[in-house]
Amino acid sequence: MSQKYIKSQNKNSHNAKSYGKYYATAVYDNHFIGTEELADFIQQQASVKKSDIKAVLDELGAAMKHYFELGQKVKLDGIGIMKVGFSSIGVAKIEDCTSATITTRRVLFQPETERVVVGQEKKPDGSVKQKYVNAITLLKDVVFEETHDNSMNAEPEGSETEGNGSGSGNGSSQNSGNSGQSQQGGDSQNQSTGFALTISKTGTGSASVTINGNAVSSGSSLSEDDEVAISITPTEGQVPTATINGSEIELTEDGGVYTGSFAMPGQASTLIINTGEGEDDDYDPNA
């Protein structure tokens, strides 16, 4: 068993550094593993009845919600820490800053990591020092294998050496936050790390992606929890949609313009904007 990938070529001519190079791109099948399959697998690994395992898994979401409501972080050993994050509308007066100004809600995930020895470093005094990296526990021993199965879905991942995603360029890191909104619940320890944001737009309408009013280009390298704002003027008579890594982004309509926001995940990510029916169109941050 292994995580599959395909080889894809970067065709973004706006970035000379990565244009024409080939990158490994993660691919997935169309099936989501649900509670039944998790229970089946766990039953094979432990002497516990499947019905008991499934009952526990079914209650996990409710238990996590309970502790989120108490302002607690939830740590699943071997997996990571989850906590509540949200965006709020900026207001001029402190008394107007209430729970009613909270807009997008999300769960922030910080995977569990462990120190792994990757080699040794010889110091000037002749002594030897071990070199470590922080490896994500769940992924430490994952095996990767190339596939030629065209039925699998490709999702661009970041290039560790150059900081850009497959099929996308590498941009400069932007500042956190967006115009009129602030994001709560982020971890400061990851702010200096850049993750590629690939932006894809379909339809004949227009869309803009910004941070603090500054346009974000496809392939830009963003910091985790950067608050990214989206504005869409859809094809006439159409209702637009937007997803980040397959999760739908809540959009609000005002005068025919749809707006929304999301916090940049701590990984290379793909933003897909559909402005309505029409021919596919390359994303232009100035459109």
Salt bridges, closest charged atoms under 4 A:
GLU36 OE1 - LYS50 NZ 2.83
GLU37 OE2 - HIS31 NE2 2.72
ASP40 OD1 - LYS50 NZ 3.03
ASP58 OD2 - LYS54 NZ 3.10
ASP77 OD1 - LYS75 NZ 2.90
GLU112 OE1 - LYS75 NZ 3.25
GLU114 OE2 - LYS140 NZ 2.92
GLU145 OE1 - LYS4 NZ 3.97
GLU146 OE1 - LYS7 NZ 3.50
GLU146 OE2 - HIS148 NE2 3.69
GLU162 OE2 - LYS21 NZ 2.87
ASP187 OD1 - LYS83 NZ 2.52
GLU227 OE2 - ARG106 NH2 3.69
ASP281 OD2 - LYS201 NZ 3.30
